[in-house]
Amino acid sequence: MKKQAILVLAVLGVVAVSGAKSTKLVCTWKNPSYAGGSFKNILVLAMNGKASSRADFEDQMVTEITRPGIQAVPSYSVMPRPESTPINMDQLSGLVRAQSFDAVLVSRLVKYDKAVTTVPGRANPPHPNYGTFYGYVGALSPAVYSPGYLAKDTQVQIESIFYSTVKSDGELIWTGTSDSVNPKKLSAALNSIVKSVVQALEKERMI
């Protein structure tokens, strides 16, 4: 029975790991020539997705960035953009100048994939201690074969780019690509990604 209990715990462990969620920045880059300090007035711009999803993401990012001495503004509040409406570049550049934004944080959803993977079962080796016939069969027969199962994986990937607006065309200062695997909800994944991006900007002393 002890062997059977160990097998059950092992299977539960695999299920727990496969259902876990994790978020990290898998790739970051900082412009080595940038020697300026932190930014004080930042426009947050979500590029794609539904209008409501963009607004939710921008609001989360604004909440994480805003602190004493640093203001962040969601683009939807100053530049309304309905569903499937492309950005008007003249309007955007005019807005940046008029509102005196010294930086723009642009994010876009690069990937949102759902995949189902078949994990094959495996045969367990014979019990090393034969003992009694009934004891052996009673303990091991339920655990001779571990059945396969389906693992469902969801991957969310977001690219965030931080630009300084000092130069007329904008200067690339920092970029990061994040992955979130097996989030319970997309909203939870986005919240976790937002925190990862802001922590990276804090580490680089840009905010």
Secondary structure, DSSP 8 states (H G I E B T S, - for coil): -HHHHHHHHHHHHHHHHHT--EEEEEEEEE-TT------SEEEEEE-SS-HHHHHHHHHHHHHHH-BTTBEEEEHHHHS---TT----HHHHHHHHHHTT-SEEEEEEEEEEEEEEEEE--EE----S----HHHHHHHHGGGSEE--EEEEEEEEEEEEEEEE-SSTT-EEEEEEEEEEES-SSHHHHHHHHHHHHHHHHHHTT--
